[in-house]
Amino acid sequence: MKRKPSIKSLETVTLDEANAYLDYARGDELTAAYELALDRARLDGSKAAPDDAEVHHALFLLCRARGKNPPSFDGMRVELRRRIAA
């Protein structure tokens, strides 16, 4: 597994940062978004696990940096629940 990337800002994610998170997550956007949300929380001083809204916002940032449209919040939540149940 690759070394975990880290962001420098809470507000923006660069294309290089987005690609690093995706590489770390082996191309899985939702895993990359969760890792990004964890790092954003850490930068903000929190040790709590990110909630669905924070993961979706991280997914939005990853998609925006890569010029893609993010999935809907509800679609992302369904996928998160499916993964937890598996």
C-alpha positions in Angstrom: 0.0 0.0 0.0 1.2 3.5 -0.8 2.1 6.0 1.9 -1.0 7.9 3.0 -1.2 11.4 1.5 -2.0 14.5 3.4 -3.7 17.8 2.5 -2.5 21.2 3.3 -5.8 23.1 3.4 -9.3 22.6 4.6 -10.8 24.7 1.8 -9.1 23.3 -1.3 -7.8 20.1 -2.7 -5.4 20.2 -5.6 -5.4 17.8 -8.5 -2.2 16.3 -7.3 -3.6 15.8 -3.8 -6.8 14.3 -5.2 -4.8 11.8 -7.4 -2.6 10.9 -4.4 -5.7 10.0 -2.3 -7.1 8.0 -5.1 -3.8 6.2 -5.6 -3.7 5.5 -1.9 -7.3 4.1 -2.0 -6.4 2.0 -5.2 -8.9 4.0 -7.2 -11.8 3.7 -4.9 -13.4 7.2 -4.7 -15.4 6.6 -1.6 -12.4 5.3 0.4 -10.3 8.2 -0.9 -13.1 10.6 0.3 -13.2 9.0 3.7 -9.5 9.3 4.1 -9.6 12.9 3.0 -12.4 13.6 5.4 -10.3 12.1 8.2 -7.4 14.4 7.3 -9.7 17.4 7.1 -11.0 16.7 10.6 -7.4 16.3 11.9 -6.4 19.6 10.4 -9.5 21.2 12.1 -8.4 19.7 15.4 -11.0 16.9 15.7 -10.3 13.3 16.4 -13.8 12.1 15.7 -14.7 9.9 12.7 -16.2 11.9 9.9 -20.0 11.8 9.4 -21.7 11.2 6.1 -21.9 15.0 5.3 -18.1 15.4 5.8 -17.4 12.4 3.6 -19.7 13.7 0.9 -18.0 17.1 1.1 -14.6 15.4 0.8 -15.9 13.5 -2.2 -17.1 16.7 -3.7 -13.6 18.2 -3.3 -12.0 15.2 -4.9 -14.4 15.3 -7.8 -14.1 19.1 -8.3 -10.3 18.9 -8.3 -10.5 16.2 -11.0 -13.2 18.1 -13.1 -15.9 15.5 -12.3 -19.4 15.8 -11.0 -19.8 14.2 -7.5 -22.5 11.6 -6.8 -25.5 12.6 -4.9 -25.5 12.7 -1.1 -28.1 10.0 -1.0 -26.3 7.8 -3.5 -23.1 8.1 -1.4 -25.0 7.2 1.8 -26.5 4.1 0.2 -23.0 3.0 -0.8 -21.5 3.6 2.6 -24.3 1.6 4.3 -23.9 -1.2 1.8 -20.1 -1.4 2.6 -20.8 -1.3 6.4 -23.3 -4.2 6.0 -20.9 -6.3 4.0 
